[in-house]
Amino acid sequence: PWYSKAEQLFRVRGCLGEDPTEPFHSIPYAFKPVPDEPPIARARAELKSLGLHPASLPLGVDIEAWLKEGKTGWDAFPNTGQGKVDAQTGPLAAALADANIKLETGAHVGWLEVSPDGKSIAAIHYTQNGAQKTLSPKLVILSAGAVNSAVILLRSPSAGNGKTGGKGLANRSDQVGRNFMNHNSSAMLAIDPRRRNDSVYQKTLMLNDYYLSDGKGGKPLGNVQLLGKIDGNMLRANVKLAPKFALDFMAGHAVDWYLMCEDLPDPESRIMVDGKEIVMQWRRSNMQSLEGLTKVMRENFRACGYPIVLSRPFDKRTPSHQCGTVKMGNDPATAPLDPFCRAYDHRNLFVVDGGFLPTSAAVNPALSIAAQALRVADHIRKMELSA
Protein backbone atom coordinates (compact mmCIF):
# COMPACT_ATOMS: atom_id res chain seq x y z
CA PRO A 1 0.00 0.00 0.00
CA TRP A 2 3.00 2.32 0.40
CA TYR A 3 3.10 3.60 -3.16
CA SER A 4 -0.54 4.59 -2.99
CA LYS A 5 0.10 6.25 0.37
CA ALA A 6 2.90 8.26 -1.24
CA GLU A 7 0.56 9.31 -4.05
CA GLN A 8 -1.94 10.50 -1.45
CA LEU A 9 0.74 12.43 0.45
CA PHE A 10 1.84 14.23 -2.71
CA ARG A 11 -1.78 14.74 -3.81
CA VAL A 12 -1.07 13.06 -7.14
CA ARG A 13 -3.55 13.50 -9.98
CA GLY A 14 -3.96 10.60 -12.38
CA CYS A 15 -6.23 8.12 -14.11
CA LEU A 16 -6.19 4.33 -13.82
CA GLY A 17 -6.71 2.03 -16.79
CA GLU A 18 -4.97 3.99 -19.57
CA ASP A 19 -1.42 2.63 -19.25
CA PRO A 20 -0.97 -1.06 -20.26
CA THR A 21 2.09 -1.37 -17.98
CA GLU A 22 0.26 0.01 -14.97
CA PRO A 23 0.86 -1.95 -11.74
CA PHE A 24 -1.80 -2.81 -9.19
CA HIS A 25 -3.16 0.14 -7.20
CA SER A 26 -4.51 -0.49 -3.70
CA ILE A 27 -6.62 2.68 -3.90
CA PRO A 28 -7.54 4.97 -6.80
CA TYR A 29 -6.08 8.42 -7.36
CA ALA A 30 -7.65 11.01 -5.10
CA PHE A 31 -7.71 13.63 -7.85
CA LYS A 32 -8.58 13.55 -11.54
CA PRO A 33 -5.69 14.05 -14.00
CA VAL A 34 -4.67 17.48 -15.22
CA PRO A 35 -6.69 17.87 -18.45
CA ASP A 36 -5.01 18.09 -21.86
CA GLU A 37 -5.03 21.46 -23.55
CA PRO A 38 -6.24 21.31 -27.20
CA PRO A 39 -2.80 20.83 -28.86
CA ILE A 40 -2.01 18.02 -26.43
CA ALA A 41 -5.43 16.41 -26.85
CA ARG A 42 -4.63 16.37 -30.57
CA ALA A 43 -1.24 14.74 -29.89
CA ARG A 44 -2.93 12.11 -27.73
CA ALA A 45 -5.39 11.29 -30.51
CA GLU A 46 -2.59 11.12 -33.10
CA LEU A 47 -0.62 8.62 -31.03
CA LYS A 48 -3.74 6.54 -30.43
CA SER A 49 -4.32 6.44 -34.18
CA LEU A 50 -0.99 4.57 -34.47
CA GLY A 51 -2.23 1.89 -32.07
CA LEU A 52 -0.21 3.29 -29.14
CA HIS A 53 -1.47 3.89 -25.61
CA PRO A 54 -0.84 7.48 -24.48
CA ALA A 55 -1.88 7.87 -20.85
CA SER A 56 -2.41 10.73 -18.44
CA LEU A 57 0.84 11.52 -16.65
CA PRO A 58 0.48 11.24 -12.85
CA LEU A 59 1.33 14.67 -11.45
CA GLY A 60 1.75 16.07 -7.96
CA VAL A 61 0.46 19.50 -8.89
CA ASP A 62 -2.40 21.76 -7.89
CA ILE A 63 -2.93 23.14 -11.39
CA GLU A 64 -5.33 25.89 -10.28
CA ALA A 65 -2.86 27.22 -7.68
CA TRP A 66 0.00 26.80 -10.17
CA LEU A 67 -1.64 29.05 -12.76
CA LYS A 68 -3.27 31.51 -10.37
CA GLU A 69 -0.38 33.96 -10.19
CA GLY A 70 1.06 33.53 -13.66
CA LYS A 71 0.53 31.32 -16.68
CA THR A 72 3.95 29.83 -17.24
CA GLY A 73 4.58 27.02 -19.68
CA TRP A 74 7.80 25.77 -18.19
CA ASP A 75 8.38 22.99 -15.68
CA ALA A 76 9.08 25.40 -12.82
CA PHE A 77 6.28 27.03 -10.89
CA PRO A 78 5.30 30.69 -10.52
CA ASN A 79 3.47 30.27 -7.23
CA THR A 80 6.17 29.02 -4.87
CA GLY A 81 4.92 27.06 -1.90
CA GLN A 82 1.59 26.12 -3.45
CA GLY A 83 1.21 24.92 -7.02
CA LYS A 84 3.82 22.18 -7.16
CA VAL A 85 3.48 19.51 -4.48
CA ASP A 86 7.11 18.70 -3.71
CA ALA A 87 8.96 17.42 -0.64
CA GLN A 88 8.52 20.77 1.10
CA THR A 89 4.86 21.48 0.39
CA GLY A 90 3.78 17.83 0.77
CA PRO A 91 5.41 15.55 3.36
CA LEU A 92 7.52 18.18 5.15
CA ALA A 93 4.56 20.46 5.73
CA ALA A 94 2.60 17.47 7.07
CA ALA A 95 5.48 16.47 9.37
CA LEU A 96 5.95 19.98 10.78
CA ALA A 97 2.31 19.99 11.87
CA ASP A 98 3.50 17.66 14.66
CA ALA A 99 4.67 19.70 17.66
CA ASN A 100 7.35 17.08 18.42
CA ILE A 101 9.15 17.71 15.12
CA LYS A 102 11.60 20.59 14.68
CA LEU A 103 13.39 21.55 11.48
CA GLU A 104 16.92 22.90 11.84
CA THR A 105 17.85 25.13 8.89
CA GLY A 106 21.23 26.42 7.73
CA ALA A 107 22.94 23.23 8.92
CA HIS A 108 25.63 21.40 6.93
CA VAL A 109 26.45 17.86 8.04
CA GLY A 110 30.15 17.09 7.68
CA TRP A 111 30.54 13.59 9.04
CA LEU A 112 29.20 10.92 11.35
CA GLU A 113 31.04 9.64 14.40
CA VAL A 114 30.95 5.91 15.05
CA SER A 115 30.87 4.33 18.50
CA PRO A 116 34.09 2.74 19.83
CA ASP A 117 32.85 -0.75 18.96
CA GLY A 118 31.85 0.41 15.47
CA LYS A 119 28.33 -0.96 15.78
CA SER A 120 26.37 2.29 15.92
CA ILE A 121 26.53 5.99 15.12
CA ALA A 122 27.44 7.95 18.21
CA ALA A 123 27.18 11.51 16.91
CA ILE A 124 26.45 13.76 13.97
CA HIS A 125 28.97 16.56 13.39
CA TYR A 126 27.62 19.60 11.57
CA THR A 127 28.11 23.32 11.04
CA GLN A 128 25.32 25.81 11.63
CA ASN A 129 25.70 29.55 11.18
CA GLY A 130 29.46 29.18 11.38
CA ALA A 131 29.42 27.20 14.63
CA GLN A 132 30.58 23.58 14.95
CA LYS A 133 27.88 21.47 16.59
CA THR A 134 27.32 17.85 17.61
CA LEU A 135 24.13 15.85 18.02
CA SER A 136 23.85 12.35 19.51
CA PRO A 137 20.43 10.88 18.63
CA LYS A 138 19.11 7.38 19.23
CA LEU A 139 18.55 6.89 15.49
CA VAL A 140 20.21 8.52 12.49
CA ILE A 141 18.27 8.71 9.23
CA LEU A 142 20.51 9.98 6.45
CA SER A 143 18.54 11.46 3.54
CA ALA A 144 20.91 13.82 1.79
CA GLY A 145 20.39 12.45 -1.72
CA ALA A 146 22.29 9.77 -3.62
CA VAL A 147 25.40 11.92 -4.02
CA ASN A 148 25.66 13.62 -0.64
CA SER A 149 24.61 10.67 1.50
CA ALA A 150 27.45 8.68 -0.04
CA VAL A 151 29.81 11.62 0.46
CA ILE A 152 28.94 11.96 4.16
CA LEU A 153 29.53 8.25 4.71
CA LEU A 154 32.81 8.27 2.78
CA ARG A 155 34.07 11.29 4.72
CA SER A 156 33.20 9.74 8.07
CA PRO A 157 36.09 8.00 9.85
CA SER A 158 35.86 4.26 10.34
CA ALA A 159 36.44 2.83 13.81
CA GLY A 160 40.15 2.55 14.53
CA ASN A 161 41.22 4.25 11.30
CA GLY A 162 41.42 7.88 12.36
CA LYS A 163 39.56 10.77 10.82
CA THR A 164 40.90 10.28 7.30
CA GLY A 165 41.51 6.53 7.16
CA GLY A 166 39.41 3.57 6.07
CA LYS A 167 36.59 3.34 3.56
CA GLY A 168 34.11 5.41 5.51
CA LEU A 169 31.04 4.10 7.32
CA ALA A 170 28.47 1.44 6.40
CA ASN A 171 30.97 0.22 3.86
CA ARG A 172 31.96 -3.35 4.70
CA SER A 173 30.75 -4.22 1.21
CA ASP A 174 32.89 -1.51 -0.42
CA GLN A 175 29.76 -0.40 -2.28
CA VAL A 176 29.18 3.05 -0.78
CA GLY A 177 29.48 5.57 -3.60
CA ARG A 178 29.45 2.83 -6.25
CA ASN A 179 26.71 1.92 -8.75
CA PHE A 180 25.87 5.58 -9.39
CA MET A 181 23.01 5.71 -11.86
CA ASN A 182 21.34 8.57 -13.67
CA HIS A 183 18.71 8.21 -16.35
CA ASN A 184 19.83 8.31 -19.96
CA SER A 185 17.53 10.86 -21.51
CA SER A 186 16.88 13.10 -24.49
CA ALA A 187 14.67 16.02 -25.36
CA MET A 188 12.68 15.58 -28.57
CA LEU A 189 10.77 18.31 -30.37
CA ALA A 190 8.01 17.25 -32.77
CA ILE A 191 7.47 20.31 -34.99
CA ASP A 192 4.71 21.09 -37.44
CA PRO A 193 5.15 24.59 -38.96
CA ARG A 194 1.45 24.58 -39.91
CA ARG A 195 0.12 24.14 -36.37
CA ARG A 196 0.89 26.33 -33.37
CA ASN A 197 1.20 24.82 -29.89
CA ASP A 198 -0.15 27.49 -27.53
CA SER A 199 -0.36 25.18 -24.49
CA VAL A 200 0.45 26.74 -21.14
CA TYR A 201 0.77 23.54 -19.09
CA GLN A 202 1.45 20.79 -21.62
CA LYS A 203 3.03 18.17 -19.33
CA THR A 204 0.01 15.86 -19.17
CA LEU A 205 0.89 12.80 -21.31
CA MET A 206 3.14 9.75 -21.08
CA LEU A 207 3.71 6.68 -23.25
CA ASN A 208 4.91 3.32 -21.91
CA ASP A 209 4.41 1.16 -25.01
CA TYR A 210 8.19 0.65 -25.18
CA TYR A 211 8.80 0.27 -21.45
CA LEU A 212 8.78 -3.55 -21.31
CA SER A 213 10.02 -4.23 -24.85
CA ASP A 214 10.92 -2.45 -28.07
CA GLY A 215 7.45 -3.22 -29.40
CA LYS A 216 8.79 -6.13 -31.48
CA GLY A 217 9.65 -8.58 -28.70
CA GLY A 218 13.12 -7.16 -28.12
CA LYS A 219 14.71 -5.55 -25.07
CA PRO A 220 13.01 -2.70 -23.17
CA LEU A 221 13.57 0.84 -24.36
CA GLY A 222 12.02 3.24 -21.87
CA ASN A 223 9.43 5.86 -21.01
CA VAL A 224 8.23 8.86 -23.02
CA GLN A 225 6.54 11.85 -21.42
CA LEU A 226 5.91 15.49 -22.15
CA LEU A 227 8.28 18.20 -21.00
CA GLY A 228 7.16 21.56 -19.76
CA LYS A 229 6.75 24.00 -22.65
CA ILE A 230 10.05 25.06 -24.19
CA ASP A 231 10.47 28.60 -25.54
CA GLY A 232 12.94 30.34 -27.82
CA ASN A 233 15.15 31.52 -24.96
CA MET A 234 15.69 27.94 -23.80
CA LEU A 235 16.55 26.80 -27.31
CA ARG A 236 19.00 29.67 -27.66
CA ALA A 237 21.10 28.29 -24.83
CA ASN A 238 21.97 25.34 -27.09
CA VAL A 239 21.69 26.93 -30.55
CA LYS A 240 23.50 30.23 -30.08
CA LEU A 241 23.93 31.16 -33.76
CA ALA A 242 20.30 30.82 -34.80
CA PRO A 243 18.24 34.05 -34.95
CA LYS A 244 15.84 34.52 -32.06
CA PHE A 245 12.73 34.83 -34.27
CA ALA A 246 13.48 31.42 -35.82
CA LEU A 247 13.85 29.81 -32.40
CA ASP A 248 10.61 31.43 -31.20
CA PHE A 249 8.80 30.07 -34.27
CA MET A 250 10.27 26.60 -33.75
CA ALA A 251 9.31 26.50 -30.07
CA GLY A 252 5.84 27.84 -30.78
CA HIS A 253 5.11 25.04 -33.25
CA ALA A 254 6.68 22.18 -31.28
CA VAL A 255 5.34 19.57 -28.91
CA ASP A 256 8.18 18.91 -26.47
CA TRP A 257 8.92 15.38 -25.25
CA TYR A 258 11.27 13.75 -22.76
CA LEU A 259 12.66 10.29 -23.55
CA MET A 260 13.98 8.39 -20.53
CA CYS A 261 15.85 5.07 -20.42
CA GLU A 262 17.32 2.93 -17.67
CA ASP A 263 20.93 3.36 -16.59
CA LEU A 264 22.35 0.05 -15.34
CA PRO A 265 24.36 -0.42 -12.10
CA ASP A 266 28.14 -0.54 -12.49
CA PRO A 267 30.50 -0.63 -9.47
CA GLU A 268 32.94 1.58 -11.37
CA SER A 269 30.30 4.25 -11.91
CA ARG A 270 30.79 6.03 -8.63
CA ILE A 271 30.87 9.03 -6.34
CA MET A 272 34.20 9.68 -4.60
CA VAL A 273 35.71 12.34 -2.37
CA ASP A 274 39.01 14.12 -2.87
CA GLY A 275 39.55 16.37 0.12
CA LYS A 276 36.72 18.90 0.03
CA GLU A 277 35.87 18.04 -3.56
CA ILE A 278 33.22 15.59 -4.77
CA VAL A 279 34.22 13.51 -7.77
CA MET A 280 31.51 12.04 -10.01
CA GLN A 281 32.81 9.21 -12.20
CA TRP A 282 29.66 8.40 -14.11
CA ARG A 283 29.91 5.50 -16.53
CA ARG A 284 26.85 5.63 -18.71
CA SER A 285 25.35 2.33 -19.82
CA ASN A 286 22.50 1.04 -21.95
CA MET A 287 22.78 3.89 -24.42
CA GLN A 288 21.50 1.57 -27.14
CA SER A 289 18.07 1.74 -25.51
CA LEU A 290 18.05 5.53 -25.77
CA GLU A 291 19.13 5.30 -29.40
CA GLY A 292 16.36 2.76 -30.08
CA LEU A 293 13.71 4.84 -28.31
CA THR A 294 14.81 7.96 -30.19
CA LYS A 295 14.56 6.14 -33.50
CA VAL A 296 11.11 4.65 -32.94
CA MET A 297 9.63 7.87 -31.54
CA ARG A 298 11.02 9.89 -34.44
CA GLU A 299 9.20 7.47 -36.77
CA ASN A 300 6.02 7.72 -34.71
CA PHE A 301 5.93 11.51 -34.67
CA ARG A 302 6.54 11.72 -38.39
CA ALA A 303 3.69 9.27 -38.89
CA CYS A 304 1.54 11.60 -36.75
CA GLY A 305 2.17 14.43 -39.20
CA TYR A 306 5.15 16.27 -37.70
CA PRO A 307 7.58 16.77 -40.63
CA ILE A 308 10.41 18.00 -38.40
CA VAL A 309 11.57 15.94 -35.41
CA LEU A 310 14.66 17.12 -33.54
CA SER A 311 16.33 15.41 -30.59
CA ARG A 312 19.24 16.09 -28.30
CA PRO A 313 20.49 13.82 -25.49
CA PHE A 314 21.19 15.34 -22.10
CA ASP A 315 24.89 15.08 -21.29
CA LYS A 316 26.75 14.67 -17.98
CA ARG A 317 26.10 18.29 -17.08
CA THR A 318 22.47 17.33 -16.48
CA PRO A 319 22.50 14.66 -13.77
CA SER A 320 18.90 13.91 -12.80
CA HIS A 321 17.19 11.11 -10.90
CA GLN A 322 20.48 10.15 -9.22
CA CYS A 323 20.41 6.83 -7.41
CA GLY A 324 22.19 3.61 -6.44
CA THR A 325 25.14 4.80 -4.33
CA VAL A 326 24.11 3.19 -1.02
CA LYS A 327 22.03 0.31 -2.30
CA MET A 328 19.85 -2.05 -0.32
CA GLY A 329 20.06 -5.81 -0.64
CA ASN A 330 19.83 -9.12 1.20
CA ASP A 331 23.57 -9.76 1.56
CA PRO A 332 25.84 -7.49 3.65
CA ALA A 333 28.78 -8.64 1.54
CA THR A 334 27.33 -6.90 -1.51
CA ALA A 335 25.05 -4.15 -0.17
CA PRO A 336 25.40 -1.50 2.57
CA LEU A 337 21.69 -1.58 3.52
CA ASP A 338 19.09 -4.22 4.29
CA PRO A 339 15.63 -4.09 2.61
CA PHE A 340 14.43 -1.64 5.28
CA CYS A 341 17.36 0.69 4.52
CA ARG A 342 19.12 -0.08 7.81
CA ALA A 343 22.91 -0.17 7.55
CA TYR A 344 24.21 -3.69 8.12
CA ASP A 345 27.27 -2.27 9.90
CA HIS A 346 25.51 0.19 12.25
CA ARG A 347 22.17 -0.77 13.81
CA ASN A 348 20.95 2.80 14.40
CA LEU A 349 21.74 4.15 10.92
CA PHE A 350 19.23 4.26 8.07
CA VAL A 351 19.86 5.74 4.62
CA VAL A 352 16.59 6.69 2.97
CA ASP A 353 16.90 8.50 -0.36
CA GLY A 354 17.61 7.65 -3.99
CA GLY A 355 20.87 6.01 -2.93
CA PHE A 356 19.06 2.86 -1.74
CA LEU A 357 17.70 1.98 -5.20
CA PRO A 358 19.54 -1.07 -6.64
CA THR A 359 18.29 -0.28 -10.16
CA SER A 360 17.17 2.94 -11.80
CA ALA A 361 14.18 1.65 -13.81
CA ALA A 362 13.12 4.10 -16.52
CA VAL A 363 10.63 6.36 -14.77
CA ASN A 364 10.82 9.25 -12.33
CA PRO A 365 11.86 7.69 -8.99
CA ALA A 366 10.40 10.27 -6.57
CA LEU A 367 7.26 8.34 -5.59
CA SER A 368 9.20 5.05 -5.28
CA ILE A 369 11.59 6.77 -2.88
CA ALA A 370 8.70 8.30 -0.94
CA ALA A 371 6.89 4.94 -0.76
CA GLN A 372 9.98 3.22 0.63
CA ALA A 373 10.45 6.09 3.10
CA LEU A 374 6.92 5.53 4.41
CA ARG A 375 7.54 1.78 4.61
CA VAL A 376 10.81 2.31 6.50
CA ALA A 377 9.18 4.83 8.84
CA ASP A 378 6.45 2.31 9.69
CA HIS A 379 9.12 -0.31 10.36
CA ILE A 380 11.08 2.07 12.60
CA ARG A 381 7.97 3.02 14.51
CA LYS A 382 7.09 -0.61 15.19
CA MET A 383 10.59 -1.97 15.82
CA GLU A 384 12.53 0.95 17.32
CA LEU A 385 10.05 3.40 18.84
CA SER A 386 7.35 1.16 20.27
CA ALA A 387 6.75 1.46 24.00
Residue, then its C-alpha position, 0 to 999 in steps of 0.5 A: p500500500w505504500y506507493s498509494k500512500a505516497e501518491q496521497l501524500f503528494r496529492v497526485r492526480g492521475c487516471l487508472g486504466e490507460d497505461p498497459t504497464e500500470p501496476f496494481h493500485s490499492i486505492p484509486y487516485a484522489f484527484k482527476p488528471v490534469p486535463d489536456e489542452p487542445p494541442i495536447a489532446r490532438a497529440r494524444a489522438e494522433l498517437k492513439s491512431l498509431g495503435l499506441h497507448p498514451a496515458s495521463l501523466p500522474l502529477g503532484v500539482d495543484i494546477e489551479a494554484w499553479l496558474k493563479e499567479g502567472k501562466t507559465g509554460w515551463d516545468a518550474f512554478p510561478n506560485t512558490g509554496q503552493g502549485k507544485v506539491d514537492a517534498q517541502t509542500g507535501p510531506l515536510a509540511a505534514a510532518l511539521a504539523d507535529a509539535n514534536i518535530k523541529l526543522e533545523t535550517g542552515a545546517h551542513v552535516g560534515w561527518l558521522e562519528v561511530s561508537p568505539d565498537g563500530k556498531s552504531i553511530a554515536a554523533i552527527h557533526y555539523t556546522q550551523n551559522g558558522a558554529q561547529k555542533t554535535l548531536s547524539p540521537k538514538l537513530v540517524i536517518l541519512s537522507a541527503g540524496a544519492v550523491n551527498s549521503a554517499v559523500i557523508l559516509l565516505r568522509s566519516p572515519s571508520a572505527g580505529n582508522g582515524k579521521t581520514g583513514g578507512k573506507g568510511l562508514a556502512n561500507r563493509s561491502d565496499q559499495v558506498g558511492r558505487n553503482f551511481m546511476n542517472h537516467n539516460s535521456s533526451a529532449m525531442l521536439a516534434i514540430d509542425p510549422r502549420r500548427r501552433n502549440d499554444s499550451v500553457y501547461q502541456k506536461t500531461l501525457m506519457l507513453n509506456d508502449y516501449y517500457l517492457s520491450d521495443g514493441k517487437g519482442g526485443k529488449p526494453l527501451g524506456n518511457v516517453q513523457l511530455l516536457g514543460k513548454i520550451d520557448g525560444n530563450m531555452l533553445r538559444a542556450n543550445v543553438k547560439l547562432a540561430p536568430k531569435f525569431a526562428l527559435d521562437f517560431m520553432a518553439g511555438h510550433a513544437v510539442d516537447w517530449y522527454l525520452m527516458c531510459e534505464d541506466l544500469p548499475d556498475p561498481e565503477s560508476r561512482i561518487m568519490v571524495d578528494g579532500k573537500e571536492i566531490v568527484m563524479q565518475w559516471r559510466r553511462s550504460n544502456m545507451q543503445s536503448l536511448e538510441g532505439l527509443t529515439k529512433v522509434m519515436r522519431e518514426n512515430f511523430r513523423a507518422c503523426g504528421y510532424p515533418i520536423v523531429l529534432s532530438r538532443p540527449f542530455d549530457k553529464r552536465t544534467p545529472s537527474h534522478q540520481c540513485g544507487t550509491v548506497k544500495m539495499g540488498n539481502d547480503p551485507a557482503t554486496a550491499p550497505l543496507d538491508p531491505f528496510c534501509r538499515a545499515y548492516d554495519h551500524r544498527n541505528l543508521f538508516v539511509v533513505d533516499g535515492g541512494f538505496l535503489p539497486t536499479s534505476a528503472a526508466v521512470n521518475p523515482a520520486l514516488s518510489i523513494a517516498a513509498q519506501a520512506l513511508r515503509v521504512a518509517d512504519h518499520i522504525r515506529k514498530m521496531e525501534l520506537s514502540a513502547 
